[in-house]
Every structure is written in C-alpha cells, then in structure tokens.
Amino acid sequence: MTRQMLWRNSALPSPLEAHRIDSLAVHHLSRHDGREGVRAFLEKRPAQFRSRVSQDMPPVYPWQNDQ
C-alpha cells in the first residue's frame, strides 16, 4: 500500500488530496495490525498479524478496484 500511495499520490493534482488519503490510511491501519505490532514489540514476542490484503484494505484506498 505504501508503494502504491507513493506512486499514485504523487500524481494527484493537489497535495491536500494525497495528505487526506495518507492520513486516513495510517489511521485505519494503526487500529488493528498496527496495534498488534506495537504490543508484540513491547512484549518482545512475534506479532500475530491477522489482516489480509485481499479483504482488509482501508476504504480510503481509492484505487483498490483498479484492474
């Protein structure tokens, strides 16, 4: 997702739109696997990530249906 945002957001007509997409994506991703990653790090254990790219992409990922 980060790679896609770098490529696609740089082509947007306004940096504000890129910022909106980036901020919402970070917020969404920090809620589930992001929280687990921090907990695992603090507890010094392997993370148990459960989100899947095929079904758990944030709704702000505007090009998710591009084919």
C-alpha positions in Angstrom: 0.0 0.0 0.0 2.8 2.4 0.8 4.4 1.9 -2.6 1.0 2.5 -4.3 0.5 5.7 -2.3 4.0 6.9 -3.3 3.3 6.4 -7.0 -0.3 7.4 -7.2 -0.5 10.2 -4.6 2.5 12.0 -6.3 0.3 12.2 -9.5 -2.7 13.8 -7.8 -3.4 17.4 -8.7 -3.3 18.6 -5.1 -1.0 17.6 -2.2 -4.0 18.0 0.1 -5.8 15.1 -1.5 -2.6 13.0 -1.1 -2.4 14.0 2.5 -6.0 13.1 3.1 -5.6 9.6 1.7 -2.3 9.1 3.6 -3.7 10.3 6.9 -6.8 8.1 6.7 -4.8 5.1 5.6 -2.4 5.5 8.6 -5.3 5.9 11.0 -7.1 2.8 9.6 -4.0 0.6 9.6 -2.9 1.6 13.1 -6.2 0.3 14.6 -5.7 -3.5 14.0 -2.4 -4.9 12.9 -0.6 -1.7 13.9 -1.8 -2.1 17.4 -0.8 -5.7 17.4 2.7 -4.8 16.1 3.3 -2.3 18.9 2.1 -4.8 21.6 4.2 -7.6 20.2 7.3 -5.3 20.2 6.7 -4.1 23.8 6.1 -7.7 24.9 9.1 -9.0 22.9 7.2 -11.6 21.1 6.4 -12.3 17.4 3.5 -10.4 16.1 0.3 -12.2 15.2 -0.9 -10.1 12.2 -4.4 -11.1 11.1 -5.3 -8.6 8.4 -5.2 -9.7 4.8 -4.5 -7.5 1.7 -7.3 -9.4 -0.2 -10.0 -8.3 2.2 -8.8 -5.7 4.8 -7.6 -2.8 2.8 -8.8 0.6 4.2 -11.8 2.1 2.5 -9.7 5.2 1.6 -7.6 3.1 -0.7 -9.2 4.7 -3.8 -7.7 2.5 -6.4 -8.4 -0.8 -4.7 -10.8 -1.8 -7.6 -8.5 -0.7 -10.4 -7.7 -3.7 -12.7 
